[in-house]
């Protein structure tokens, strides 16, 4: 038997260390070549580390949340025969990073400061010992969970056949035990069972499986690691360094909604238009008169760069938190082109397939929660940008028009600005100009 030390390879230019986001093995596990060992988080990407050898895990570098230096030992193995020689690192290809063992890295942009996402961080913390165990150990874990919940073992297990491995976080497993749910019976559309899947299972089965609703749950302690920690750090830095102010005004979008419905009724093979392509087009028309908003501020060098093009950031909710996809040169795109690009970027970002270029370099950001947009919001600026606009929900309201009371479709726009670069007068003037364009959609389309 020999010892082999797997050292953390160079996983990106300028990267000195990476954070352990999740372990998929534990000391004593027997692993095969190319089996997933751990997820490592850098400032730019999440990297899946795979084993270069087959053998027994005898040592791990640290715990989830620890920072590991490039070149230091990540995992030590006990292998048969002589220890293999280390391989040279591979090059980057097709917008993905690869390392010495050929691991693929999925690039995820960080939302430096946007509307607070839904709390799903507990789902992103994998179960270390359950998730990575072999199929037989997985079957034993499932059987144990069923016994704790007071459920009989399944027919397949009682006949000696191994049950499919069930992936779920410790919090999800605990909740399933509390509710008496056999995780092997829960369907999911993702790679692991989440709280939403348990909710869907309960709804389908008419409520709690073995107990009534409204029961008390145990406290959960969730370690903030990986992308969630990066988002928290960047949000804190944005609020600490940027003096925010927010200006809100209402827009009458009755005519715009009528125009949108008319175009969608005859759209053919084009994607369905939402309000975002119209708002993006309107902003691109108005921003040349307000260049101080379409800018990036390097507060260490005391330099403000006013962008000649509009690289529109689009806040996108993913399973791991908010990411900002970027519509390049939005000012040169038409309504249909914008709609297609918004759809493409949103799908790629949620699937974790967006490239680094598609997730960086925005000059101003739009954040929209659609029907859940609320009445008013105070979005946090996506540093180093100096402005972000939040789209609130469209709501029918009584409005006085030419002395007559009418029911109109109204929508609030909430604009947050960096007061070091943007004055209150500039922010108000920008929204007023944007309002005039949005309330005259035919003029908006003819301008393009």
C-alpha positions as CSV (number, residue, x, y, z in Angstrom):
1,X,0.0,0.0,0.0
2,X,1.2,3.5,-0.8
3,X,0.1,7.0,0.1
4,X,-1.0,9.5,-2.6
5,X,-1.6,13.2,-1.8
6,X,-4.0,15.0,-4.0
7,X,-3.1,18.7,-4.0
8,X,-5.5,21.5,-4.8
9,X,-4.6,22.4,-8.4
10,X,-4.5,25.9,-10.0
11,X,-8.2,26.5,-10.7
12,X,-8.1,29.9,-12.2
13,X,-5.8,32.8,-13.0
14,X,-4.9,34.8,-10.0
15,X,-6.6,32.4,-7.6
16,X,-4.5,31.9,-4.4
17,X,-7.0,29.9,-2.3
18,X,-10.5,28.3,-2.5
19,X,-13.2,27.6,0.0
20,X,-14.5,24.1,0.8
21,X,-18.2,24.3,0.0
22,X,-19.1,20.6,0.4
23,X,-17.3,17.3,1.0
24,X,-18.7,14.3,-0.9
25,X,-16.4,11.8,0.9
26,X,-15.3,11.1,4.4
27,X,-12.3,9.5,6.0
28,X,-12.5,5.7,5.5
29,X,-14.4,5.9,2.2
30,X,-13.3,3.8,-0.7
31,X,-13.5,5.9,-3.8
32,X,-13.0,5.2,-7.5
33,X,-11.1,7.2,-10.1
34,X,-13.1,10.3,-11.2
35,X,-15.5,10.1,-8.2
36,X,-16.5,13.6,-6.9
37,X,-14.6,14.5,-3.8
38,X,-15.5,18.1,-3.0
39,X,-16.9,21.4,-4.3
40,X,-14.5,24.3,-4.1
41,X,-15.6,27.9,-4.3
42,X,-13.4,30.7,-5.6
43,X,-14.3,34.4,-6.2
44,X,-15.3,33.5,-9.8
45,X,-16.5,29.9,-9.9
46,X,-17.6,26.7,-8.1
47,X,-15.2,23.9,-9.0
48,X,-16.1,20.2,-8.7
49,X,-13.0,18.3,-7.6
50,X,-12.7,14.7,-8.7
51,X,-10.4,11.9,-7.6
52,X,-7.4,11.2,-9.8
53,X,-7.0,7.8,-8.3
54,X,-8.9,4.9,-6.8
55,X,-8.2,4.2,-3.1
56,X,-9.1,4.8,0.5
57,X,-9.5,8.3,2.0
58,X,-7.2,8.6,5.0
59,X,-7.1,12.4,5.5
60,X,-9.1,15.5,4.5
61,X,-7.8,19.1,4.5
62,X,-10.5,20.8,6.5
63,X,-14.2,21.4,7.2
64,X,-16.8,23.1,5.1
65,X,-16.1,26.8,5.1
66,X,-12.3,26.5,5.4
67,X,-10.0,28.2,2.9
68,X,-7.4,26.0,1.2
69,X,-4.4,27.4,-0.5
70,X,-3.6,26.4,-4.1
71,X,-1.0,23.6,-4.1
72,X,-1.7,22.4,-0.6
73,X,-3.0,18.8,0.1
74,X,-6.7,18.5,-0.2
75,X,-7.2,14.8,0.2
76,X,-4.7,12.0,1.1
77,X,-5.4,8.5,-0.2
78,X,-4.1,5.0,0.5
79,X,-3.7,3.3,-2.9
80,X,-2.6,-0.2,-4.1
81,X,0.9,-0.4,-5.4
82,X,3.1,2.7,-6.1
83,X,1.6,6.2,-5.9
84,X,0.9,7.6,-9.4
85,X,2.7,10.7,-10.6
86,X,0.9,14.0,-10.6
87,X,-0.4,15.3,-13.9
88,X,0.1,18.7,-15.5
89,X,-2.9,21.1,-15.4
90,X,-5.1,21.4,-18.5
91,X,-6.1,24.6,-20.2
92,X,-9.4,26.5,-20.1
93,X,-11.9,25.7,-22.9
94,X,-15.3,26.9,-24.0
95,X,-15.8,29.3,-21.1
96,X,-15.3,26.5,-18.5
97,X,-12.2,26.0,-16.4
98,X,-10.4,22.6,-16.2
99,X,-7.8,21.5,-13.8
100,X,-5.1,18.8,-13.6
101,X,-7.6,16.0,-13.2
102,X,-10.0,17.4,-15.8
103,X,-12.6,18.7,-13.4
104,X,-15.2,21.1,-14.9
105,X,-16.0,24.4,-13.2
106,X,-19.4,26.0,-13.5
107,X,-19.1,29.7,-13.5
108,X,-21.6,31.6,-11.3
109,X,-21.7,35.4,-11.1
110,X,-22.3,37.1,-7.7
111,X,-25.2,39.5,-7.1
112,X,-23.3,42.3,-5.3
113,X,-26.5,43.9,-4.1
114,X,-30.1,43.2,-5.2
115,X,-33.5,42.5,-3.8
116,X,-33.2,39.9,-1.1
117,X,-33.7,36.4,-2.5
118,X,-35.9,33.7,-1.1
119,X,-34.2,31.7,1.7
120,X,-33.0,28.5,0.1
121,X,-29.4,28.4,1.5
122,X,-30.0,25.3,3.5
123,X,-30.7,23.3,0.4
124,X,-27.3,24.2,-1.0
125,X,-25.5,22.5,1.9
126,X,-25.0,18.9,0.8
127,X,-25.1,15.9,3.2
128,X,-21.4,14.9,3.5
129,X,-21.8,11.3,4.6
130,X,-25.1,10.4,3.0
131,X,-24.8,12.0,-0.4
132,X,-21.4,10.5,-1.4
133,X,-21.7,7.0,0.0
134,X,-21.9,4.0,-2.3
135,X,-25.3,2.7,-3.3
136,X,-25.4,0.0,-0.6
137,X,-24.6,2.6,2.1
138,X,-27.3,4.9,0.6
139,X,-29.8,2.1,0.8
140,X,-28.9,1.6,4.5
141,X,-29.4,5.3,5.2
142,X,-32.8,5.3,3.5
143,X,-33.8,2.2,5.5
144,X,-32.7,3.9,8.7
145,X,-34.6,7.0,7.9
146,X,-37.8,5.0,7.3
147,X,-37.3,3.1,10.6
148,X,-36.9,6.4,12.5
149,X,-40.1,7.7,10.9
150,X,-42.0,4.6,11.9
151,X,-42.5,3.4,8.3
152,X,-42.1,-0.2,7.1
153,X,-39.2,-1.0,4.8
154,X,-40.1,-1.1,1.1
155,X,-40.7,-4.4,-0.7
156,X,-37.5,-4.0,-2.8
157,X,-35.4,-3.5,0.4
158,X,-37.1,-6.4,2.2
159,X,-36.2,-8.6,-0.7
160,X,-32.5,-7.6,-0.4
161,X,-32.4,-5.3,-3.5
162,X,-30.5,-2.0,-3.1
163,X,-32.8,1.0,-3.2
164,X,-31.9,4.0,-5.4
165,X,-29.6,6.5,-3.7
166,X,-31.5,9.6,-2.4
167,X,-29.8,12.9,-2.4
168,X,-30.9,15.5,0.2
169,X,-29.4,18.0,2.6
170,X,-29.4,17.2,6.4
171,X,-32.2,19.7,6.9
172,X,-34.4,18.1,4.3
173,X,-33.7,14.6,5.8
174,X,-34.6,15.8,9.3
175,X,-37.8,17.5,8.1
176,X,-38.8,14.3,6.2
177,X,-38.2,12.2,9.4
178,X,-40.3,14.7,11.4
179,X,-43.1,14.4,8.9
180,X,-42.9,10.7,8.5
181,X,-42.0,10.9,4.8
182,X,-40.0,8.2,3.0
183,X,-37.7,10.2,0.8
184,X,-37.5,7.3,-1.8
185,X,-41.2,8.1,-2.5
186,X,-40.7,11.8,-3.1
187,X,-40.3,12.9,-6.7
188,X,-38.0,15.7,-7.7
189,X,-37.0,17.5,-11.0
190,X,-33.5,18.4,-9.8
191,X,-30.4,16.4,-8.7
192,X,-31.5,16.3,-5.0
193,X,-34.7,16.5,-3.0
194,X,-35.5,19.9,-1.6
195,X,-38.0,21.5,0.8
196,X,-40.2,22.4,-2.1
197,X,-40.4,18.8,-3.2
198,X,-41.5,17.8,0.4
199,X,-44.2,20.6,0.2
200,X,-45.4,19.2,-3.2
201,X,-45.5,15.7,-1.7
202,X,-47.6,16.9,1.3
203,X,-49.9,18.8,-1.0
204,X,-50.5,15.8,-3.3
205,X,-51.1,13.6,-0.3
206,X,-53.5,16.0,1.4
207,X,-51.3,17.3,4.2
208,X,-48.9,15.7,6.6
209,X,-48.4,12.0,6.1
210,X,-48.4,10.8,9.8
211,X,-49.2,13.9,11.8
212,X,-51.4,17.0,11.7
213,X,-50.2,20.3,10.4
214,X,-48.8,23.1,12.4
215,X,-46.4,21.0,14.4
216,X,-43.4,22.6,16.0
217,X,-40.1,22.1,14.2
218,X,-36.6,22.0,15.6
219,X,-34.2,24.9,15.2
220,X,-31.9,24.6,12.2
221,X,-28.3,25.8,12.2
222,X,-27.1,26.6,8.7
223,X,-23.5,27.4,8.0
224,X,-23.1,30.2,5.5
225,X,-20.6,29.0,2.9
226,X,-19.9,29.2,-0.8
227,X,-22.0,31.4,-3.0
228,X,-24.3,32.4,-0.2
229,X,-21.3,33.7,1.8
230,X,-19.9,35.6,-1.3
231,X,-23.2,37.2,-1.8
232,X,-23.4,38.2,1.9
233,X,-19.9,39.6,1.8
234,X,-20.5,41.6,-1.4
235,X,-23.9,42.9,-0.1
236,X,-22.2,44.1,3.1
237,X,-19.3,45.7,1.2
238,X,-21.8,47.5,-1.1
239,X,-23.8,48.9,1.8
240,X,-20.6,49.8,3.7
241,X,-18.9,51.7,0.9
242,X,-21.8,53.1,-1.1
243,X,-24.0,55.9,0.3
244,X,-27.4,54.8,-1.2
245,X,-30.4,56.8,-1.8
246,X,-33.6,55.6,-3.5
247,X,-36.1,57.6,-5.6
248,X,-39.5,56.1,-6.4
249,X,-42.2,57.3,-8.8
250,X,-45.3,55.7,-10.4
251,X,-45.8,55.1,-14.1
252,X,-49.0,54.7,-16.0
253,X,-48.4,51.6,-18.1
254,X,-52.0,51.1,-19.3
255,X,-51.1,52.0,-22.9
256,X,-47.9,49.9,-22.7
257,X,-49.8,46.9,-21.5
258,X,-52.3,47.3,-24.3
259,X,-49.5,47.5,-26.8
260,X,-47.7,44.5,-25.4
261,X,-50.9,42.4,-25.5
262,X,-51.5,43.4,-29.1
263,X,-48.0,42.5,-30.2
264,X,-48.0,39.2,-28.3
265,X,-51.3,38.2,-30.0
266,X,-49.4,38.2,-33.4
267,X,-45.9,37.3,-32.3
268,X,-45.6,34.2,-34.5
269,X,-42.5,32.2,-33.5
270,X,-41.0,35.0,-31.4
271,X,-40.8,34.7,-27.6
272,X,-43.6,36.2,-25.5
273,X,-42.9,39.8,-24.6
274,X,-42.7,40.8,-21.0
275,X,-42.2,44.3,-19.7
276,X,-38.5,43.9,-19.5
277,X,-37.7,44.4,-23.2
278,X,-39.7,47.6,-23.2
279,X,-38.1,48.9,-20.1
280,X,-34.7,48.0,-21.4
281,X,-35.4,49.8,-24.7
282,X,-36.7,52.9,-22.9
283,X,-33.7,53.0,-20.6
284,X,-31.3,52.8,-23.5
285,X,-33.1,55.7,-25.2
286,X,-32.9,57.9,-22.0
287,X,-29.5,57.0,-20.6
288,X,-27.4,59.0,-23.2
289,X,-28.9,62.2,-21.6
290,X,-27.9,60.8,-18.1
291,X,-24.4,59.3,-18.6
292,X,-23.7,59.6,-14.8
293,X,-26.1,56.7,-14.2
294,X,-24.7,54.3,-16.8
295,X,-21.3,54.2,-15.1
296,X,-18.9,52.3,-12.9
297,X,-17.0,53.8,-10.0
298,X,-13.6,52.7,-8.9
299,X,-13.6,54.2,-5.5
300,X,-10.0,53.1,-4.7
301,X,-8.6,55.0,-7.8
302,X,-11.3,57.7,-7.6
303,X,-12.2,57.2,-11.2
304,X,-15.7,57.1,-12.7
305,X,-16.0,55.5,-16.1
306,X,-19.1,56.5,-18.1
307,X,-19.9,53.7,-20.5
308,X,-20.6,54.5,-24.1
309,X,-22.7,51.3,-24.4
310,X,-25.4,50.0,-22.2
311,X,-24.5,46.6,-20.8
312,X,-27.7,45.9,-19.0
313,X,-27.4,43.7,-15.9
314,X,-30.5,41.4,-15.3
315,X,-30.9,40.1,-11.8
316,X,-31.8,36.4,-12.0
317,X,-32.9,34.1,-9.2
318,X,-31.2,30.7,-9.1
319,X,-31.2,27.8,-6.7
320,X,-27.9,29.1,-5.2
321,X,-29.0,32.8,-4.9
322,X,-29.1,35.9,-7.2
323,X,-26.9,36.1,-10.2
324,X,-26.6,39.0,-12.7
325,X,-26.7,38.1,-16.3
326,X,-25.5,40.8,-18.7
327,X,-27.2,41.9,-22.0
328,X,-24.3,43.2,-24.0
329,X,-24.8,46.4,-26.1
330,X,-28.5,46.5,-25.3
331,X,-28.8,49.9,-27.0
332,X,-28.3,48.2,-30.4
333,X,-31.0,45.5,-30.0
334,X,-34.6,45.6,-31.0
335,X,-37.6,44.5,-28.9
336,X,-37.7,40.9,-30.2
337,X,-33.9,40.5,-30.0
338,X,-34.0,41.7,-26.4
339,X,-36.8,39.3,-25.5
340,X,-34.9,36.4,-27.0
341,X,-31.6,37.4,-25.2
342,X,-33.4,37.9,-21.9
343,X,-34.9,34.4,-22.2
344,X,-31.6,32.8,-23.2
345,X,-29.6,34.4,-20.5
346,X,-32.2,33.6,-17.8
347,X,-32.3,29.9,-18.8
348,X,-28.5,29.6,-19.0
349,X,-28.0,31.3,-15.6
350,X,-30.5,29.2,-13.8
351,X,-29.0,26.0,-15.3
352,X,-25.5,27.1,-14.3
353,X,-24.3,27.2,-17.9
354,X,-23.8,30.9,-18.4
355,X,-20.2,31.9,-19.2
356,X,-18.1,34.3,-17.2
357,X,-18.4,37.0,-19.9
358,X,-22.2,36.7,-19.7
359,X,-22.1,37.2,-15.9
360,X,-19.8,40.2,-15.6
361,X,-19.3,43.7,-16.9
362,X,-22.7,45.2,-16.5
363,X,-23.0,49.0,-16.3
364,X,-26.5,49.4,-14.8
365,X,-28.9,46.7,-13.5
366,X,-32.6,45.9,-13.6
367,X,-34.1,43.9,-10.8
368,X,-37.7,42.5,-11.3
369,X,-39.7,40.1,-9.2
370,X,-42.6,40.2,-11.7
371,X,-46.0,39.8,-10.0
372,X,-44.3,39.6,-6.6
373,X,-42.6,42.9,-7.1
374,X,-44.4,44.6,-4.3
375,X,-45.3,48.3,-4.2
376,X,-41.9,49.8,-3.4
377,X,-38.4,48.4,-3.0
378,X,-35.0,49.7,-2.1
379,X,-32.5,47.6,-4.2
380,X,-28.9,47.5,-3.3
381,X,-26.4,48.7,-5.9
382,X,-24.5,46.0,-7.8
383,X,-21.0,47.4,-7.1
384,X,-19.0,48.9,-8.9
385,X,-22.1,50.2,-10.7
386,X,-23.7,53.4,-9.5
387,X,-27.4,52.7,-10.2
388,X,-29.9,49.9,-10.1
389,X,-33.6,50.1,-10.9
390,X,-36.3,47.8,-9.4
391,X,-39.5,47.0,-11.3
392,X,-42.5,46.8,-9.0
393,X,-45.8,45.0,-9.8
394,X,-48.4,46.4,-12.1
395,X,-51.6,47.2,-10.2
396,X,-55.0,48.5,-11.3
397,X,-55.8,51.8,-9.4
398,X,-58.3,54.7,-9.6
399,X,-56.5,57.6,-11.1
400,X,-57.7,61.1,-12.0
401,X,-57.2,61.8,-15.7
402,X,-58.3,65.2,-17.1
403,X,-60.7,65.7,-14.2
404,X,-62.3,62.2,-14.6
405,X,-61.7,59.2,-12.4
406,X,-60.4,56.2,-14.4
407,X,-59.1,52.7,-13.5
408,X,-55.5,52.6,-14.9
409,X,-52.7,50.1,-14.7
410,X,-49.9,51.7,-12.6
411,X,-46.4,50.5,-11.8
412,X,-43.8,52.0,-9.5
413,X,-40.1,52.2,-10.4
414,X,-37.6,52.3,-7.6
415,X,-34.2,53.7,-8.5
416,X,-31.2,53.4,-6.1
417,X,-28.1,55.5,-6.8
418,X,-24.6,56.0,-5.4
419,X,-24.8,59.5,-3.9
420,X,-21.1,60.0,-4.5
421,X,-21.7,60.0,-8.2
422,X,-25.4,60.7,-8.8
423,X,-27.3,63.7,-7.4
424,X,-30.9,63.5,-6.3
425,X,-31.9,65.9,-9.1
426,X,-30.3,63.6,-11.7
427,X,-32.1,60.5,-10.4
428,X,-35.5,62.3,-10.4
429,X,-34.9,63.7,-13.9
430,X,-33.9,60.3,-15.2
431,X,-37.1,58.7,-13.9
432,X,-39.3,61.5,-15.2
433,X,-37.7,61.1,-18.7
434,X,-38.1,57.3,-18.5
435,X,-41.7,57.7,-17.5
436,X,-42.5,59.9,-20.5
437,X,-41.1,57.2,-22.9
438,X,-42.9,54.3,-21.2
439,X,-46.2,56.1,-21.2
440,X,-46.0,56.6,-25.0
441,X,-45.2,53.0,-26.2
442,X,-45.8,53.7,-29.9
443,X,-43.3,56.5,-29.8
444,X,-40.9,54.2,-28.0
445,X,-41.2,51.6,-30.8
446,X,-40.9,54.1,-33.6
447,X,-37.8,55.5,-32.0
448,X,-36.1,52.2,-32.3
